[in-house]
Amino acid sequence: MFYFVGMLETFDFPWVRFLGMHITHIADGTCTAVLDPQDVHLNHNETVNGPVLFGAAEYAAGAAVTGGMMDLLHNAYVVAKTAQIDFLAPARGPVTCAATVDAEAFTQARSKVEQQQPVELTAHVTATDSQGRQVATVRLIFAVRPKRQA
């Protein structure tokens, strides 16, 4: 279970529970989240497995995109559309994922979501391990679309 800091909304998804992520900061277009890896998250080298590292980055990026527009998402849905990850070093210990969306792009996107217009937002994530090493950079494009009427 994770919580958007300063918000009452609580989200409970199996993937998030598996990761065991927690948010330490969230604001319009930014999020910092921490993965405290367990044995199930590690590969044969006892470092964080690539898919887990990507999942942690995607979680932080998704929170950066949605965190400042939670009040609008009852009429919209958000999905990752495109992603690119560069693995830079083995991740050891807790991993901090700092995600950002350009402030002007975020403001414009929020306005479009208010008008129920589709929009795409790019989030950039830097993942750093417990030794302060940058272990990955990730770029994700999220599609924010009006909910379809049934």
N, C-alpha and C positions, 0 to 999 in steps of 0.2 A: 504494500500500500504506500502511495506517496501523496504528499500534500503540497499544494502550491502555497508557499510561504505567504502569510498575510491574507489568504483567501479561505473561504469556508469549503470550497469544492474539494472533494476527496475522490481520488481515482484508484481503482483496484482492478488491475489487469494481471492475468497469469504471467505474462512476460516480464512485467515490472517487478512482480513478486520474486520471480526467478532471479532477476538481476540483483535485487536487494538495494536498489538505488535510493539515494535521498538527496533532496534539493537543499542547498545551503544559501542560495540567492536566486531571486527571480524578480524581474521587472519587465516593462515593455521592451520586447526584443532581446532580452538577455536572460541567461540562466546558467548557474553553476550547479553541477550535480556530482555526487561522489559515488563511485562503485567501490565497495569493500569486498574484494573477491574472496570467494570460498573455494574449496577444493574442486567443486563441480565446474567452476569458471576457468580452471587452469588447464593448460595443454601438457604435453609430455615433457616440456622443458621447465615446467612449474612457473610459467609466466601466463598472463591473461590471454586466453584464446582469442584469436582474431574476430570471430563472430560476436563474442561477448563484448569486446572493445567497441566494435561497430554499434552494437545494440545500446551500449552506454552513451555513445556519442549521439545516436539518433534520438534517444530519450531526452537528452539535454537540449538538442536542437528543436525537437517538437515542443518542449516546454517553453523555449524562447519564443517560438512562433505563436503559441496559443496563450501564454500566460497573461498577456496584456489585452486579450480580447475574449476572455472567458464569458463575459456577459453577452457576447454576440453569437456564441457557438451553438446555441439552441436552434438556430436557423441555418447552420453551416456545418460542413464536415472538413476535416483536414487529413490529408494523406501525404506521405513522402512519395515524390514522383521520380526523382533522380538523386543518385548519391555517388560520391567519389571519396575513397579513403586512401590515404597514404600512410602506411605503417612505417614509422621512423626508427623505432627501437623496441626491444622487448619491454613489456609493462610488468613491473614487479610491485606488489603491495597495492594499497588503495590508489585508484585512478580518479583524478579530478577532470571533469569535462566542462570547459567554459565555452558556451555557445552565444553567438551574437548575430543579430540581424541589423542591417543598416537602419539607423533611426528614421531617416526620411522615408525609406521604403516601407518600414513598419507603419508609420503614420498614414501613408497613402493606402496601404493594404487594409488597415483598420477602417478607413473611410469607405473603401469599396465593399468590405464585408457588411458594414452598416447599410449600404445600399443594395445588398444581396447580389453583388456582382462577383464573378469569379476572379481570383487573383493568385499569383504565385509569389512566394517569398523564398529567398535564399538565406540559409543559415550556415555560418562557419563555426567549426568546433576545433578547439585545441585540447588535446588530451595529454595530461601530465601525470607521471607516476609518483610514488612516494619518495623517490630520490630526486625529484624536481626535473627529471628528464622529459622532454617533449617526446611522447611515444606515438602520436598519430595526429594528423590533421584530416578533417572531414568537411566536405561541402555537400549540403543537402538542399534540394529544391522541394518545397512543399506546395501542394495545390490546395487552395482553400476555395471550396465550392458551395453554393447555396444547396441546402437539402432539397432533394426532389420531392415533389408532391405525390402522394400515393394515389 
